[in-house]
Amino acid sequence: MAVSRMSFYSEKLKMNTSINVVLPEHPTESGKILLLLHGMGEDENAWLNQSRLTDYASQTDITIIMPRVDRSYYTSRAGESQYFEYISDEVLQRCRSWFHLSSKRERTFIAGTSMGGFGALKTGLTHPDQFQGIFPMSAMPDIERKWRENPERDAWYRSLLGSPEQVRHSINDIGYLITQQSGKAPFIWQFCGDKDPFYDMNVILNDQIEQQGLQHKFVQAAGGHEWRLWDGAIQQVIRIIDDK
């Protein structure tokens, strides 16, 4: 396997950016794709530096794409960088072209931790026709509640999202997106530590998914919001995708 570290000009972001791509020895159009997202305060190197991702993927035919999104919450702003479209469209299309990867839904998956878990849910549930499975790990799935609990972030959240009222029934409202899904939705493999600060949110998310009747599994582990747990979780994710 190989790790490709790439810099390029993004049309959606209107600036230079970077991605890391873990490639199988012989990537083919029949191989699988995992779009793997980072959390707050991290970048495209987080999974390579903090986990044994390359070891777990070494015997698979999975291409793993890790983009950089800074502190964007995977959100687009009018007249500025279009982070959501960058993740949901541009990154996948460019990598499929550059590495001759599959364009089939049944071979395409998305995952992420924390803010990246929010991004994975947001992207996968907004474009259920593009992804076979969603893997949110220690996700922050309720931005409106997070906003209320952290009033010191009000100016920042407003710069990203407008207002709490604008979040409701939008693509930034994960609970709402779940209610819009049908039996053809991607399956959701949800992971969270029982001491994680987002654990209660994930329990509520689990209930919402079950009420909607979607294909779903909620895996819990002893621990908090930490890479020790996510390293074990990504090993399970790779195994599930490889077996699909």
N, C-alpha and C positions, 0 to 999 in steps of 0.2 A: 504494500500500500504506500501512498505518498500523501504529503500535505502540501497543498498549493496555497501560497500567501499572495493575494492579488490586490493591487490598487488600480482604480479606474474612475473615470468621470461618470457619475450617475445623472441621468436625465431627470429623474424624479426628485433627487435631492439638490440638483443644480450645484454640485460641488464634487470634489474628489472624495472617495471613501475606500474602505478596505473590507475584504472578506477572506476567510480561511475556508478551504475546501479539503476535506479528507476523501481521498479517492481510493477505490479498490485497485488492485494490481491491473485489472483489465476491465475498466468501466464499459458497460454496454447499454443499449437501449432497453434491455430487459431487466436492468438493475433497478434498485429502489433508491429513493431520494428522501433524506431527512433534513428539513429546514430546522435548524437548532438555534434558538434565540437566547440571548443573554439577559441578565437582570440589571437592576439599577446600579450605577457606579462601575459597571464592567464594560467589556468590549468584545470584539471578535476573538480575542485570545483566551477568554475566561475558561472555556471548556477544555482547551488544550493544556492550559497551565494548572488547572485545579482538579482535573479528573484523569482517569485512565481510559479516556474515550478511544484513543487510537488502538490500544490493546484490545478493547472489547469489539471494535469494528474490524480488526485485522483479518478475520477469517470470513467476512461477509462480502456481499456484493452491494453494499449500501454506500452511496455518496452522501456525505454529510456537509451541509452548507451552513456556515456560521457568519452572518453579516454583522456589521456594526451599526447600531442605531442610537448611540449616545443616551441621553435622558429623555427621549422623545415619547415614551409610552406608546410607541408604535402608532403615532397619531400624526395626521397631516394638518397643516395650517394654511389657510387661504393665502396665496401669493408667496408662500415660503416652501420649505422642504416638505415633500410629500412622502413621509416615512411609511405610512400605511400602504400606499401604492407601490412604494419601493420594495417592501417585503412581500406583498401579495402578488405582485406582477413582475417587476423588473428583475429582481434577483433570480427568481426561478427561470424566467425566459432567457436571461443571459447565460446562466450556468448550463441550461439544457443545450443551448447553441454551442457554447465553448467546449463542453465535454461530451456532446452527443448523448444526452441522457433522455430517459423516457419522459413522455408528456402525458402518460396515462394516470388518471386519478388513483387507480388501485395500487399504484407504485409510489405514491407521493404522501408523505407524512410531515407533521409539524410538531415541535416540542419546545419547551422553554421553562425556565425557573423564575419565580417571583414576578417581576415586571415582564419577563419573557414568557411566563405562563399566561399572564393576561394577554400578551401579544399573540400567543399560539391559539388561545380560545377565540379571541377577536377575529383573527385571520381565518381560522378554520371554520368558524360558525358563520362568518360573512360570506365565505366562498366554499360552501359544503360540496360543490361540484368539483372542486380542485383537490381535495384531500381525503384520503382513506381513513386516516386516524389522527387524533389530537392527543398530545401527552403533556398536560400541564403539571408541573412539579412545584409544590409550594407556591402555587399561583396566588396573586393578589387579584381576585375576581370581582371586587366591588369597589370601583373607583369613587362612587358617590359617598359610600361609608368612609373610605379612606380619607376623603376630602373633609368630612365632618370631624373625624378624629384628629386631623392634623391641620388646624386652622392657620398655622404659620406657613403652610404651603399654598395659601389661597391665591396669591399673585401668580405663582408659577403654574398652578393648575388652570387658572383662568387664561393664561397665555397659551396653554395647550388645548384646553377643552371648552373655553367660553364660560359656561356657568353650570352649576349642578343641574339646573332645569334642562339645559341642552344635552346633558349626558343621557337623561332618561329617554328610553325608546330610541336610542341611537346605536351605532355600531360599537360605542364605548360602554354600553350597558349589557354586560354578559348575561344577566338573568333574562333580559328581554330577547336577546339573540337565541337563547335556548328555547323560548316559547315559539319561535318562528321555525323550528326544525321539524322535519318529518322523519319517517322511518328510513329515509335515504341519507340521513345525516352521517357524518363521520363517527366512528366509535370513539369514545373518550376514555382514556386511561389516566386516572387522576391519582396523584401521589402527594402526601403531606405528612410531616412529622407531628406527633401528638402534642409537642411543646412549641410548635411553630406559632408566631404571632398571627398568622393568617389561618390558623386551624379552624376557628369558628366559621370564618367565611367559606372555607372549603367544605365543611359539614353542610352548610346551607346550599352551596353549589351542588353537592351530591344529591340533596333532597330535590332540588329543582330539576336536575337531569333525570332522576328516577320518576318524578311526576310527569315528565314529558315522554317517558317511555323510550328513551334513547339507549342504544348499545353502550354499555358503560361498566367500568370497574373502578372502585375506589380503594387504593392501597395505602395503608397507614404504617408508620414506623415510629419507633421510640427515638425522640430527638427533636431538635429545633430547626431553625432556618440556616442550614449549614451544608457545606460541600461534602462532608462525610456521608450524609444521607443521599445527596444528589449523585455522588459517584456510584453508589449502589443502585439508585433508581435508573440512571442512564444505561447501566449494564442490562437491567431488565427490559428497558425500552428497545435497545438494540436486538435483544433476543426475540422479543415479540415481533418486531418488524422483519427480522430475518426469517422467521417461521411463517410469515403471512404468504 
